[in-house]
Amino acid sequence: MASSQRRRVLVVTGSRAEFGLLRSVMDAVRGHRGLELLTCVAGSHLLSPARTEREVAAAYRVDARVVMQKAGPGGRVADSRAVARGIAGFADAYEKLRPDWVVVLGDRIEAFAAASCASIAGLAVCHIHGGDRAEGIADEAMRHAVSKMAHLHCAATEQSARRLIRMGEDPKRVVVTGSPGIDGLRAVKPVDDEMMEELGFPGSVVLVHPSGRGASEDRAAAVAALSVAWGLGTTPLVLMPNADAGREEIVKVYRGVEAGGFVRVREHLPRYVFVGLLKRLAREGGVLIGNSSAGLIEAAAIGLRVVNIGPRQNGRERAGNVVEIGAVNDAAVMRVVRTLERVMGGGKRLKGSDRFGDGRAGVRIAGLLARVDPRGAGFVVKRNAY
């Protein structure tokens, strides 16, 4: 296609973690002769102190920015107002950029606002990672809602694809592409000794996000994660939680022990460093502790042991690398520590899992966006099944 005929694909990214998953899609779109990549940075990317929009801008031209969350204490009501600001901001971006496709991933409020606005504006929506299960804060409902507004579904697994079809989505528009989070993992090398020294030679990484079940549960999950790390005799590297409601309570736990040197705290790691660190931990018998989807997707492919804490990832598919702490209490923590000491004591490494794909999701998704005509008669008109 000539440049004027290329389909304009607007990829919306609203958080550091989801941007890491989207990069292979963005690279494949940018490299496809029939597509033109447009990038919209929104939501938590724009919040200090991390301001991870800078990471996006270093790799891609940013065509639009949509402010949603505001600095200061958050909460569920604050997130609701952020969605309203987001819909207004996405409307301006769509009017300016006139995309043929709007691409969103997952279940966060940024994806929900972008898909809602696109649906009302009559734009075609491609949804990646629809059909997954994960309770989160309001994640289940938002992921379902985004899927009902989407016109093309790029499912990470066969099970997720079957769920989408049971929801009434047209099977012809549901494609198992795998998770783009698996793409490029093989090319990332484990971090070297110099980087390990900079990170404090952690034997574990703690990554706990808010669960949406209140301050006490979020604090308990953070304390339990630290207790597992300390029980294994490691000084963990703690990565700060995402910007969802409840973040402040988790941060307080970390700040309370940081001064004593019991943890190393980092606001954010670039994805290649994060993945490289997970690979190094997998090689040296380390562990990822918390409730991040990275423990169930990327860590599974890498072969890293994971302790998953609490209900945030309830329903998401698991590989054999995960040990669970469901009810958070001292007895559960000690039971998991003993289990890990037993299974890790022999030095046997885990095999990586291909449950979430073969590393070519981005290329498949770009190919679909080029092949499927979003301007065809009736394409953006959906008929719901009941």
C-alpha positions, -999 to 999 in steps of 0.1 A, spaced: 0 0 0 11 36 -6 16 57 25 -17 74 20 -35 40 19 -19 26 50 -43 18 79 -37 41 108 -34 20 140 -36 39 173 -21 19 201 -32 32 236 -9 26 265 -18 36 300 6 19 323 42 7 325 33 -30 327 9 -29 298 34 -9 277 59 -38 282 33 -62 267 24 -38 238 59 -32 226 61 -61 202 28 -52 187 39 -16 182 71 -27 166 53 -51 143 28 -24 133 56 1 127 74 -24 105 44 -35 84 42 -18 51 4 -17 52 1 0 86 10 33 102 17 33 139 1 61 161 8 61 198 -14 75 226 1 78 261 -25 80 289 -33 75 325 -6 64 350 22 69 325 18 106 332 21 104 369 51 114 390 76 103 402 80 75 376 65 94 346 69 63 325 57 83 294 94 91 290 101 54 284 74 53 257 87 86 241 122 72 240 111 44 217 81 58 197 67 91 185 39 101 209 10 114 189 -14 122 218 -14 123 255 -46 118 276 -45 129 313 -67 108 335 -54 103 371 -43 132 391 -14 134 417 -23 129 453 -44 104 472 -64 81 449 -94 58 454 -123 42 436 -142 75 432 -110 92 419 -106 64 393 -142 70 382 -135 107 376 -103 97 358 -124 76 334 -145 106 327 -115 127 319 -101 99 298 -132 96 276 -131 133 269 -94 132 262 -96 102 239 -124 120 220 -100 148 212 -73 124 202 -95 104 179 -108 136 162 -73 148 157 -57 115 146 -86 98 128 -74 62 133 -87 32 115 -80 9 145 -78 16 182 -58 -11 200 -61 -17 237 -49 -44 260 -63 -59 292 -86 -45 318 -73 -12 332 -94 20 333 -73 35 305 -82 6 282 -119 9 293 -120 46 287 -103 43 253 -126 15 241 -157 32 254 -149 64 235 -140 45 203 -171 25 204 -193 56 207 -173 73 180 -178 45 156 -142 34 155 -130 -2 152 -115 -16 184 -89 -44 187 -87 -59 222 -57 -79 233 -59 -103 262 -97 -105 262 -114 -135 277 -88 -138 306 -99 -141 342 -84 -119 369 -104 -103 397 -82 -72 404 -101 -41 415 -128 -39 389 -108 -58 363 -132 -86 356 -161 -63 347 -139 -39 327 -122 -66 307 -157 -81 298 -170 -46 289 -140 -39 267 -145 -72 249 -182 -64 243 -171 -31 227 -143 -46 206 -146 -57 170 -115 -79 168 -102 -101 196 -66 -113 200 -68 -139 227 -37 -151 246 -49 -187 251 -73 -212 237 -93 -211 269 -96 -173 267 -108 -176 231 -135 -201 241 -147 -177 268 -151 -149 243 -171 -171 220 -193 -182 249 -199 -144 256 -215 -142 222 -185 -128 202 -183 -138 166 -159 -168 163 -146 -153 130 -134 -123 150 -117 -142 178 -81 -153 170 -56 -170 194 -25 -149 189 -7 -157 222 3 -131 246 26 -103 233 42 -104 268 61 -136 256 75 -119 225 111 -111 227 118 -129 260 144 -152 244 164 -122 232 167 -107 267 199 -117 285 200 -122 323 213 -91 339 251 -90 345 270 -88 377 273 -50 375 236 -46 372 230 -71 400 253 -51 422 234 -20 414 201 -37 423 216 -51 456 221 -87 446 184 -96 453 175 -132 457 139 -123 454 117 -96 438 85 -83 455 58 -68 433 24 -63 450 -4 -43 435 -36 -32 451 -63 -58 452 -93 -35 456 -104 -52 488 -94 -25 513 -64 -11 531 -60 -39 556 -58 -66 529 -34 -46 508 -11 -41 538 -14 -77 547 -4 -88 512 27 -65 512 37 -77 547 33 -114 536 54 -108 505 82 -94 526 79 -122 551 83 -148 524 114 -131 511 129 -127 545 119 -163 555 140 -175 525 170 -155 538 169 -129 510 169 -91 510 143 -84 484 142 -59 457 108 -42 460 92 -27 430 65 -1 437 29 -9 430 9 5 401 -13 36 404 -45 18 413 -66 27 443 -48 14 475 -13 20 463 -5 43 493 -11 16 519 14 -7 502 40 20 498 37 28 536 47 -8 544 78 -6 522 89 28 535 85 15 570 113 -10 565 134 6 538 155 28 562 167 -3 581 182 -18 550 158 -47 550 147 -41 514 159 -23 483 131 -2 468 128 9 431 99 29 417 103 13 383 126 -9 361 127 -7 323 112 -39 309 145 -53 296 160 -49 330 130 -64 347 129 -94 324 167 -98 326 165 -98 364 138 -125 363 160 -146 341 189 -142 364 167 -152 394 155 -182 374 190 -193 368 201 -188 404 171 -202 422 154 -169 431 117 -162 433 92 -135 423 67 -127 451 34 -108 449 3 -106 428 15 -94 394 3 -110 361 41 -111 352 43 -140 377 18 -160 358 27 -151 322 63 -140 317 77 -159 347 60 -190 335 77 -188 301 111 -180 317 108 -208 343 109 -187 374 93 -198 406 65 -175 419 46 -170 451 12 -155 442 -5 -138 471 -42 -131 476 -71 -129 452 -60 -104 426 -52 -130 399 -80 -154 408 -92 -172 377 -61 -166 356 -45 -196 340 -15 -210 358 16 -230 347 35 -252 371 58 -224 385 33 -209 410 29 -215 447 -2 -199 462 -10 -180 494 -47 -176 493 -57 -166 529 -29 -143 541 -17 -152 575 15 -162 593 8 -200 590 3 -197 552 35 -177 549 55 -203 568 40 -231 549 50 -215 516 85 -208 529 89 -245 538 75 -256 504 100 -234 486 129 -245 507 121 -281 498 115 -277 461 144 -253 456 168 -271 478 179 -295 451 189 -267 427 166 -282 400 156 -255 375 121 -252 361 113 -256 324 96 -227 307 60 -230 297 45 -222 263 10 -218 277 8 -181 268 23 -184 233 53 -189 211 67 -154 210 51 -143 177 19 -126 190 29 -91 178 35 -102 142 2 -121 142 -17 -91 156 -2 -66 131 -11 -91 103 -47 -92 114 -49 -54 116 -36 -52 80 -58 -80 67 -92 -72 84 -109 -41 69 -123 -20 97 -141 2 72 -161 -26 57 -199 -24 56 -214 -30 90 -180 -40 106 -183 -17 136 -220 -25 141 -223 -52 167 -252 -75 175 -251 -89 210 -260 -125 218 -284 -132 246 
